[in-house]
């Protein structure tokens, strides 16, 4: 099992309060949501593999032909 670490971030109090309220409404720990957002950000930031890149290019060409 990997060792867990903590990270401290600064944000506006209103943003934190609204985030915590939504997390509580959904009965989800805030840390779980932040980890999910971080993983999604990493996934979206990585370059696509060759097949995905080809599919994206084809999709964009098809959309521009409309």
Residue frames as qw, qx, qy, qz and C-alpha x, y, z in Angstrom:
[[0.000, 0.889, 0.458, 0.000, 0.00, 0.00, 0.00],
 [0.409, 0.504, -0.033, 0.760, 1.34, 3.41, -0.92],
 [0.314, -0.373, -0.459, 0.742, 2.03, 5.97, 1.76],
 [0.065, 0.853, 0.463, 0.230, -0.48, 8.80, 1.92],
 [0.356, -0.023, -0.129, 0.925, 0.56, 12.44, 2.09],
 [0.042, 0.808, 0.494, -0.319, -1.27, 15.64, 2.85],
 [0.338, 0.320, 0.274, 0.841, -1.47, 18.76, 0.72],
 [0.067, -0.668, -0.425, 0.607, -2.44, 22.20, 1.88],
 [0.273, 0.424, 0.460, 0.731, -4.03, 24.69, -0.53],
 [0.027, 0.356, 0.299, -0.885, -5.31, 28.22, -0.23],
 [0.000, 0.458, 0.699, 0.550, -8.72, 29.25, -1.51],
 [0.276, -0.356, 0.025, -0.892, -11.47, 31.71, -0.84],
 [0.241, 0.009, 0.796, -0.556, -13.58, 30.89, 2.22],
 [0.658, 0.303, 0.126, -0.677, -16.77, 31.07, 0.14],
 [0.615, 0.373, -0.631, -0.290, -15.43, 28.51, -2.34],
 [0.161, 0.168, -0.924, 0.303, -14.49, 26.13, 0.48],
 [0.393, 0.120, 0.594, -0.692, -17.84, 26.58, 2.20],
 [0.709, 0.345, -0.119, -0.603, -19.82, 25.95, -0.98],
 [0.509, 0.349, -0.781, -0.101, -17.65, 22.92, -1.85],
 [0.010, -0.098, 0.887, -0.450, -18.05, 21.41, 1.61],
 [0.552, 0.198, 0.370, -0.720, -21.82, 21.96, 1.50],
 [0.731, 0.356, -0.363, -0.454, -22.17, 20.18, -1.84],
 [0.363, 0.290, -0.877, 0.124, -19.92, 17.33, -0.66],
 [0.226, 0.004, 0.766, -0.602, -22.03, 16.95, 2.49],
 [0.667, 0.271, 0.087, -0.688, -25.26, 17.01, 0.46],
 [0.749, 0.356, -0.496, -0.259, -23.88, 14.14, -1.62],
 [0.859, -0.447, 0.230, -0.097, -22.62, 12.28, 1.47],
 [0.851, 0.355, -0.126, 0.365, -19.09, 12.20, 0.05],
 [0.590, -0.599, 0.009, 0.541, -15.84, 13.09, 1.79],
 [0.229, 0.935, -0.122, -0.241, -14.27, 16.25, 0.37],
 [0.295, -0.588, 0.691, 0.300, -10.89, 14.51, 0.04],
 [0.599, 0.209, 0.758, 0.148, -12.43, 11.80, -2.14],
 [0.450, 0.839, 0.298, -0.061, -13.84, 14.42, -4.51],
 [0.010, -0.894, 0.369, 0.254, -10.54, 16.32, -4.68],
 [0.468, -0.311, 0.780, 0.275, -8.64, 13.10, -5.48],
 [0.582, 0.496, 0.639, 0.081, -11.17, 12.33, -8.23],
 [0.289, 0.946, 0.052, -0.138, -10.77, 15.83, -9.69],
 [0.223, -0.739, 0.568, 0.287, -6.98, 15.53, -9.58],
 [0.561, -0.015, 0.793, 0.238, -7.05, 12.17, -11.39],
 [0.510, 0.725, 0.464, 0.016, -9.40, 13.58, -14.03],
 [0.087, 0.949, -0.193, -0.232, -7.15, 16.63, -14.52],
 [0.372, -0.497, 0.720, 0.309, -4.11, 14.37, -14.98],
 [0.585, 0.283, 0.744, 0.154, -5.96, 12.12, -17.43],
 [0.403, 0.862, 0.306, -0.037, -7.14, 15.10, -19.47],
 [0.060, -0.910, 0.326, 0.247, -3.66, 16.64, -19.49],
 [0.560, -0.284, 0.708, 0.322, -1.84, 13.58, -20.80],
 [0.326, 0.401, -0.519, -0.681, -1.41, 13.34, -24.55],
 [0.883, 0.130, 0.211, -0.398, -3.77, 10.81, -26.15],
 [0.587, -0.185, 0.727, 0.305, -2.44, 7.54, -27.53],
 [0.035, -0.168, 0.635, 0.753, -2.28, 7.14, -31.32],
 [0.039, -0.425, -0.865, -0.263, -5.73, 5.53, -31.70],
 [0.093, -0.749, -0.513, 0.410, -7.44, 8.15, -29.52],
 [0.095, -0.534, 0.199, 0.816, -5.69, 10.99, -31.38],
 [0.019, 0.051, 0.768, 0.638, -6.79, 9.55, -34.72],
 [0.082, -0.591, -0.802, -0.027, -10.39, 9.21, -33.51],
 [0.116, -0.721, -0.279, 0.624, -10.41, 12.79, -32.18],
 [0.063, -0.338, 0.434, 0.833, -9.09, 14.15, -35.49],
 [0.038, -0.268, -0.845, -0.462, -11.73, 12.22, -37.42],
 [0.111, -0.685, -0.678, 0.242, -14.49, 13.43, -35.11],
 [0.096, -0.641, -0.042, 0.760, -13.38, 17.06, -35.48],
 [0.017, -0.124, 0.635, 0.762, -13.30, 16.73, -39.30],
 [0.074, -0.456, -0.859, -0.219, -16.80, 15.21, -39.28],
 [0.115, -0.732, -0.491, 0.458, -18.12, 18.05, -37.10],
 [0.072, -0.535, 0.186, 0.821, -16.57, 20.76, -39.27],
 [0.044, 0.077, 0.779, 0.621, -18.12, 19.21, -42.41],
 [0.042, 0.603, 0.778, -0.169, -21.63, 19.85, -41.05]]
